[in-house]
Amino acid sequence: MSTKLTLSIDEKVVAEAKEYAKEAGKSVSQIVESYLKVLTQKSNKHTSSLPAHISRWQGAFKSTGKKNYKEVYTTALTEKYGKK
């Protein structure tokens, strides 16, 4: 069941939102609803800041245990091409 909601939003933001929605093939209402669903998720606060299409992949890949991007990148290049 849908309910109408009236919001006061800057005109420029509305224009940009409409353009974004058009490019995405969705309505502004659908985008706002999706965003509000993500914001109000209570199951996992850590993923609530992530878009749904990204958060559903969380945990799908094994972590290397390394947090430093440069270290991970260097290791990957070394494994692929040999010496540093």
LOFI-450413 format. One line per field, with one value per residue: residue in one letter; chain; x, y, z of N, C-alpha, C in turn. Coordinates in pm, 1 decimal, always signed. Example, Ala and Ser with C-alpha at 12.3 -4.5 7.8 and 13.67 -1.06 7.14 Angstrom:
// LOFI-450413
res A S
chain A A
nx +1319.0 +1285.0
ny -569.0 -225.0
nz +780.0 +708.0
cax +1230.0 +1367.0
cay -450.0 -106.0
caz +780.0 +714.0
cx +1320.0 +1290.0
cy -330.0 +3.0
cz +780.0 +787.0
***
This chain:
// LOFI-450413
res M S T K L T L S I D E K V V A E A K E Y A K E A G K S V S Q I V E S Y L K V L T Q K S N K H T S S L P A H I S R W Q G A F K S T G K K N Y K E V Y T T A L T E K Y G K K
chain A A A A A A A A A A A A A A A A A A A A A A A A A A A A A A A A A A A A A A A A A A A A A A A A A A A A A A A A A A A A A A A A A A A A A A A A A A A A A A A A A A A A
nx +84.3 +60.0 +150.7 +105.7 +360.1 +470.5 +735.7 +977.5 +1210.1 +1513.1 +1500.5 +1696.7 +1805.8 +1584.8 +1551.9 +1791.7 +1755.3 +1535.6 +1647.5 +1843.0 +1675.9 +1539.0 +1748.4 +1808.1 +1585.5 +1373.9 +1126.8 +1130.3 +1009.0 +1035.2 +1312.6 +1356.4 +1203.2 +1344.1 +1589.8 +1510.8 +1430.2 +1676.8 +1804.4 +1652.9 +1685.1 +1716.4 +1843.1 +2118.3 +2330.6 +2577.9 +2578.3 +2373.8 +2437.0 +2514.4 +2424.8 +2155.0 +2211.2 +2480.4 +2527.9 +2416.2 +2612.8 +2796.1 +3018.4 +3032.5 +3274.0 +3598.9 +3805.7 +4134.6 +4250.2 +4413.6 +4428.3 +4536.7 +4529.1 +4733.3 +4920.3 +4779.5 +4735.4 +5000.0 +5089.0 +4918.7 +5001.8 +5266.2 +5227.7 +5111.2 +5292.3 +5547.4 +5857.3 +5880.8
ny -117.3 +217.2 +544.9 +893.9 +1142.2 +1454.2 +1662.2 +1917.7 +2029.5 +2151.7 +2315.7 +2267.4 +2026.0 +1861.6 +1873.2 +1751.5 +1502.5 +1408.3 +1385.1 +1191.3 +977.8 +937.5 +850.4 +617.4 +472.5 +473.3 +596.1 +904.1 +867.1 +588.1 +569.2 +727.3 +581.2 +337.3 +424.9 +515.2 +273.1 +141.1 +312.2 +271.7 +8.7 -231.6 -461.3 -479.7 -246.7 -167.5 -220.5 -59.1 +185.4 +131.7 +90.7 -123.1 -296.8 -331.5 -409.6 -665.1 -828.0 -842.4 -1032.4 -1230.0 -1277.0 -1399.6 -1256.7 -1118.6 -1061.3 -852.2 -506.7 -285.5 -116.7 -62.0 -257.5 -495.4 -460.4 -446.7 -703.9 -858.8 -778.9 -867.0 -1142.6 -1189.6 -1089.3 -1143.5 -1037.1 -732.9
nz +0.0 -85.4 +29.2 +14.6 +33.2 +127.7 +53.6 +117.4 -91.2 -226.6 -543.3 -738.6 -653.2 -684.2 -963.7 -1046.2 -928.9 -1071.6 -1326.6 -1276.1 -1202.1 -1441.0 -1607.7 -1475.5 -1517.5 -1342.2 -1108.2 -919.8 -676.8 -640.7 -609.3 -378.9 -194.7 -192.7 -90.8 +164.5 +275.5 +296.0 +476.5 +706.0 +778.8 +1026.4 +1080.7 +1027.2 +1107.7 +1006.3 +730.2 +656.9 +551.5 +301.9 -41.5 -142.7 -358.0 -332.0 -66.2 -57.8 -156.5 +40.3 +228.7 +41.9 -73.5 +5.6 +248.6 +236.5 +466.4 +488.0 +534.9 +419.7 +127.2 -62.7 +1.6 -52.0 -325.0 -423.8 -355.1 -515.1 -772.0 -763.2 -740.3 -985.5 -1182.7 -1093.9 -962.9 -761.0
cax +0.0 +138.1 +101.6 +170.1 +446.8 +508.6 +867.3 +1029.7 +1346.4 +1567.9 +1463.1 +1809.4 +1815.4 +1472.1 +1582.7 +1896.1 +1696.0 +1451.4 +1738.2 +1900.7 +1569.6 +1513.5 +1859.7 +1802.2 +1461.9 +1287.3 +1066.6 +1193.6 +945.6 +1098.3 +1448.2 +1345.2 +1155.9 +1455.5 +1686.9 +1455.3 +1435.2 +1814.8 +1831.5 +1579.0 +1714.8 +1762.4 +1912.0 +2263.8 +2359.6 +2698.5 +2544.8 +2262.8 +2484.8 +2545.9 +2309.2 +2112.5 +2278.0 +2616.6 +2526.5 +2382.3 +2736.4 +2881.7 +3045.9 +3036.7 +3412.6 +3687.6 +3899.0 +4276.0 +4292.0 +4494.1 +4344.4 +4607.2 +4504.1 +4860.4 +4981.4 +4701.4 +4760.8 +5138.0 +5093.4 +4850.9 +5089.1 +5381.5 +5183.5 +5079.7 +5404.1 +5676.6 +5924.4 +5829.0
cay +0.0 +340.1 +664.4 +1013.3 +1213.2 +1583.8 +1704.0 +2045.0 +2003.0 +2252.9 +2292.7 +2208.9 +1886.2 +1792.6 +1860.7 +1650.6 +1373.8 +1366.3 +1342.8 +1064.1 +877.3 +910.3 +769.6 +486.6 +405.3 +463.1 +722.7 +962.6 +800.6 +456.9 +590.5 +773.9 +467.8 +244.0 +487.5 +513.8 +133.9 +115.2 +390.8 +223.7 -131.9 -249.0 -589.7 -464.2 -103.8 -145.2 -220.3 +31.3 +299.2 +83.9 +62.1 -263.3 -377.2 -357.4 -481.3 -806.4 -899.2 -846.0 -1166.7 -1324.7 -1300.1 -1419.2 -1148.0 -1156.2 -1026.6 -731.4 -387.8 -182.8 -132.8 -68.0 -388.2 -594.5 -434.6 -487.1 -849.7 -911.4 -757.0 -954.5 -1278.8 -1197.7 -1059.5 -1180.6 -941.2 -595.8
caz +0.0 -96.1 +95.5 -37.4 +125.4 +74.1 +100.5 +67.7 -135.2 -316.0 -683.5 -812.0 -611.7 -747.5 -1106.3 -1060.0 -893.1 -1184.1 -1433.6 -1232.1 -1208.9 -1583.0 -1657.0 -1409.5 -1556.8 -1224.5 -1065.0 -801.7 -562.5 -622.3 -558.4 -240.6 -114.1 -178.3 -0.7 +300.0 +323.4 +335.0 +597.4 +822.9 +808.5 +1163.8 +1094.1 +1024.7 +1098.5 +927.0 +588.3 +627.4 +474.8 +168.6 -126.0 -136.5 -460.1 -285.9 +61.6 -75.0 -188.2 +157.3 +276.8 -69.2 -110.7 +119.2 +273.5 +245.7 +601.7 +478.3 +527.3 +347.0 -16.1 -135.5 +28.2 -126.5 -466.3 -450.7 -347.9 -634.0 -887.1 -747.1 -773.0 -1128.5 -1270.4 -1036.8 -874.1 -747.7
cx +88.7 +69.2 +175.5 +248.8 +488.6 +639.3 +900.7 +1176.9 +1387.4 +1538.3 +1573.7 +1824.1 +1704.8 +1500.9 +1688.2 +1842.9 +1609.7 +1537.5 +1800.1 +1798.6 +1540.8 +1621.9 +1856.8 +1676.8 +1366.6 +1223.1 +1143.3 +1136.3 +1009.3 +1238.1 +1444.9 +1300.6 +1268.5 +1559.1 +1637.5 +1454.1 +1575.6 +1847.9 +1768.9 +1599.0 +1770.3 +1844.4 +2063.2 +2297.4 +2481.3 +2664.8 +2434.1 +2308.0 +2520.8 +2419.2 +2280.1 +2186.8 +2423.6 +2614.6 +2491.1 +2504.3 +2828.0 +2895.6 +3056.0 +3178.9 +3498.0 +3785.6 +4041.6 +4327.7 +4376.1 +4401.7 +4407.2 +4593.3 +4634.3 +4928.0 +4910.7 +4731.5 +4900.9 +5151.5 +5030.8 +4938.3 +5210.9 +5345.2 +5160.7 +5203.8 +5542.5 +5731.1 +5856.9 +5901.9
cy +123.4 +454.5 +783.3 +1081.8 +1343.0 +1626.7 +1840.7 +2023.8 +2111.7 +2217.0 +2224.2 +2061.0 +1805.1 +1770.6 +1752.8 +1511.3 +1320.4 +1316.1 +1207.4 +951.5 +838.0 +820.1 +628.6 +408.3 +383.7 +597.4 +775.1 +896.0 +665.1 +470.5 +633.8 +659.5 +367.9 +297.8 +484.5 +373.0 +99.9 +187.8 +331.5 +76.5 -141.7 -375.2 -575.2 -317.2 -76.2 -136.9 -121.7 +152.7 +259.4 +63.2 -87.8 -350.3 -406.8 -442.3 -629.1 -890.6 -911.3 -989.1 -1270.1 -1361.1 -1314.9 -1302.9 -1200.9 -1130.2 -901.0 -611.8 -278.3 -207.7 -146.8 -203.9 -498.1 -582.4 -481.7 -638.8 -912.3 -895.1 -848.0 -1097.8 -1294.3 -1185.4 -1098.1 -1072.4 -805.4 -502.8
cz +0.0 -24.5 +37.0 +72.7 +58.5 +137.7 +43.8 +37.2 -233.8 -461.8 -762.6 -779.3 -677.7 -896.0 -1129.8 -1028.0 -1007.1 -1300.0 -1400.7 -1245.7 -1354.1 -1640.3 -1599.2 -1447.5 -1440.9 -1196.7 -944.8 -676.6 -534.3 -562.9 -413.2 -150.3 -89.0 -79.9 +143.9 +358.7 +372.4 +464.6 +721.8 +853.0 +949.8 +1180.8 +1100.5 +1001.6 +1011.0 +778.1 +555.6 +548.5 +331.7 +87.7 -125.4 -237.5 -424.5 -159.5 +46.2 -110.8 -67.7 +208.7 +166.1 -109.0 +14.1 +128.4 +279.7 +386.1 +604.1 +460.4 +441.9 +197.1 -94.0 -118.4 -51.2 -275.6 -506.3 -450.8 -472.1 -757.8 -883.1 -784.3 -922.7 -1216.5 -1216.7 -945.3 -873.2 -841.3
***
